[in-house]
């Protein structure tokens, strides 16, 4: 999905979610794509900063981000997918971030995918 489409859709949905009974977006503001982009960038930075401090972060109603570590290996057998050539090389230690969606997101996605068949 292109960035512009993502920001436009998130802005539209966030604005529509404004429900005074539920207390969402109490001030009745329209959420514009630039505001959405700022919020997404800020969220990304906060998650990254927090993962430097702790091994996992749970974002309510969204999912869990966890830090993963893979030790480097000496003389590991690798394969070039374009040529099919196999070769041996040393790999470095690597940290990565893993994400697991919240149960509700997973279930609703699964239902939506099934209904499109």
N, C-alpha and C positions, 0 to 999 in steps of 0.2 A: 504494500500500500504506500502510495506517495505521501510525503510529509504533509502537503497541503490538505489532502483528503482526510488524513488522520486527524489533523488539528480541527478541521471544519466539523467532522463527525463528533469528536469528543466535545467540542463547544456546543453543538446542537443538542446532544444528549444531556450534557450538564445543565444547560438552560432549561430544558424540558423537565428535568428532575426537580426543579424548584417547586417544592410542595410545602406550603406554610404549615399544614397540619403536621407534617413529619419533621419540620424544623430545618429542612434543607434549603440553603440559599435564602436565609431569612430576609435579606434585604431586597429580594426581587431583582437582583442584577442580572443582566445578560452576560453570559460568559463568551467572550470573543476569542477567535483563534489566537491573537497575540497573548492574551491572558492565559489561555490553555498551554501555549508553548512555554511561557514562563514557569507555569506550575509544573509541567513535565520536566523541564530542565532542573528546577529546584529539587524536585522529588528524586531525580536521578543522582544529583550531587549529595543529597542527604543520605540516600541508601549507600552510596559508595563510601562516604565518610564514616558512616556507622559500621560498615563491614570491615573497615580498617581497625576498629576498636573492639568488635565482638564477632564471634563466629557465625551468628545467624540473626536475621531480622524478620519478624512477622509483621506484615502489613495487613491489618484487619480488612476482611472482605475482598482481598486481592490475592495474597499468597505469601510464601516464605522464600527469602533469599538466603543461601548458605555459601560459605567459603569452602572451597574444595582444594586439596593439595595433591599434586601428583609428583612423586620423586622422579628425578632423571634416571635414565638407564644407560649403561655402557653397552656399546656394540649391539644396539637394538635393530632388529630386522625391519626395514621400512620398504614401502612400495610407492613408486611414482604412478598415480592413477592415469596419467595421460599416456605414458609409454608402456606401463606394465612392468617396467624394470624394477628389480629388487636390489637393495643395497643395505649396507650396515652403517649406522652412525650413532654417535652419542647424543642423548637427548638431555635437556636441562630440566631442573626443577620448575614446576609451574603451578601458580595459583589460578583458580578460576571461580566464577560465581555460578551457582546452580539455582534454578528457580522451580518451585513447585506451586502450582495454582491452588487457590483455596478450594475446598470441597464444593462449595456452591457454584463457583465458576466452572469447574470441571463437569459437574452434573448438568448445568444449563447448556454448556457447549455440546455435551454428548446428546442431549435431547434435540437441540437445534440441528445438529448434524444428521441425526436419525430422521427428522421430519423432512429434510431436504432430499432424501433418497427417493 
